[in-house]
Amino acid sequence: MRLRTVTENLEQYNTEKMNQLLVEMYGQEQVQYQLKRYQQLMNNYHQQFGDGNIQLFSSPGRSEIGGNHTDHNYGKVLATSINLDTISAAVPVDEPYITIVSEGYKDVYKIHTSELEPVAGEGGTLALIRGIVAGFVQWGLHVGGFNAYVSTNVLAASGLSSSASFEMLITSILNTFYNNSQVDIVNMARIGQYAENKFWNKPSGLLDQMACAHGGLIAIDFINPKEPAIQHVPYDFNAQGYEMVIVNTGGNHADLTADYAAVPEEMKAVAEALGHEVCRQITLEEVYSNLASLREQTGDRAILRALHFLEENDRVDEQVKALQSNEWDHFLELITGSGNSSWKWLQNVYQDSHTREQSISIALAITEIFLKQKQAGACRVHGGGFAGVILTILPKTLVSEYTALIEKTLGTSTYIINVRQHGSICLNNHLN
C-alpha cells in the first residue's frame, strides 16, 4: 500500500463532510479554527514520522454537573463531554511498538506491546499507555503497534479529566486499528480505569472515562458498576441564555492522590461499620441510629462525607428531573446545593494540610458574591476538588463582566465550555 504524503492527507480531509463533522463536534463558530488545528496536527505527524495513511481521532474532556465524588461508592452522576479535547493523527505499523509524540513535550513515548507489567517510577504518560495495552490484553482484545502525534487543549491537572481524555484516545486508536471498532463504551472506560488504578496508582472511579467515551449530557447510575446504567439527558444550556464557564483558580491538583483516596476510603469505612461495602447500600436512618458508635469508629469527617453521598445521590435524580421538566431555576438551585454540600460536608475545596492556600475557596467566594449581586446563576467546585477549577453557570450577558472580574482579582483564565454530543471517536468512521 502506497503511503500518503502530507499534501494528500490534507486534501483527503478538506471536504464538506469534514466541515459538517467539525460543526457537530465543536459548533459552527469553531469550524475554521478546528480545521487548521487538525491540519497542523497532520503536518506535525509527517514531520515526526514521515508519510502515512493518517486516521484522525478525538477524545473530549468532561465536566461533572452533579454527583461529586459518588461514583466510587456505586452512586449516581450527571456529567457531560465538552468541546475541549485531545486529538491525534495516527497510523498503524507492523512493528510491535507504540510510539507517541505529544505537542509541547520533548519526550518520545514508546513501549513494546508485549512489555505489559507496571514499571516502578515510570511517568504517567508511559504508565497509562502501558496500562491500556495491558487492559486490552486482559479483556481478551487485540493490540498492535502504531505511531501517533497528539495535541490537547484539555487543561492538565484541572478537574476536566485530561488523563481520562488521553486514555480514551488511546483506547479508541487500538479499538479502531485492531478490534474493528467493536469494543463498547463501558469496556473502553473500564480499560482506562484499569490503567489508572493499576499502572498509575490513581484511585479513580469510572465517571471520568465514561463521560469522555460516551458523549453528550448523561446520567450514570453505578449501582451495578460492571454494567452502569446510562441515560442520555438532551438539554441545551445555551437555549436558556446561559453559559458554562470553567475558572482556573490557579491551584494545581497533580499531587493530591492521598486527598482523593481518602474520600472513597472514608465513605467506605462508614458503610463497613454498618455492615455494608459501599455507601450506596446504607440509609440515612442507619447512620442516625448508629451515630455515636460511627463517630467513635470512623471519625466525624467520614460521616459527613457519607451524608454528602446520600444527599448528592438524590440530588442527581432531582437535577435530571428538573432538566426534563425544563425547571431551569430549580436546576440552578440544585447546582448551588451540590456546591454547598461539597464545600461543607464532603470537604474537598482545600487541603487540611495547606489551609494557607485555598484557591478554590477564594474563587468560589468571589463568584458567589458576584452571582448574589446579579441574582442569577450558580457555581460549585468542579471535579475531584482540593485544587484546580470551579464551574460557574451564568447568563451569557454576564460572562464578559464575570471573566473580567476573575482576571482582575485572581489573574487567572476562564473557559467557556459546551456540551459535545460526540464522545471519543475516530473521525474517519464518521466521514466514510
Secondary structure, DSSP 8 states (H G I E B T S, - for coil): -----HHHHHHHT-SHHHHHHHHHHH-GGGHHHHHHHHHHHHHHHHHHH-S---EEEEEEEEEEEE-TT-GGGT-EEEEEEEEEEEEEEEEEESSSEEEEEETT---EEEEETT--S--TT--HHHHHHHHHHHHHHHTT----EEEEEEEE-S-TTSSS-HHHHHHHHHHHHHHHHHSTT---HHHHHHHHHHHHHHHS-----SHHHHHHHH-SEEEEE-SSTTS-EEEE----GGGGTEEEEEEE-S---TT-HHHHHHHHHHHHHHHHHTT-SSGGG--HHHHHHTHHHHHHHH-HHHHHHHHHHHHHHHHHHHHHHHHHTT-HHHHHHHHHHHHHHIIIII--SS-GGGTT--HHHHHHHHHHHHHHHHT--EEEE-TT-SSSEEEEEEEHHHHHHHHHHHHHHT---EEEE-B-S--SEEGGGGT-
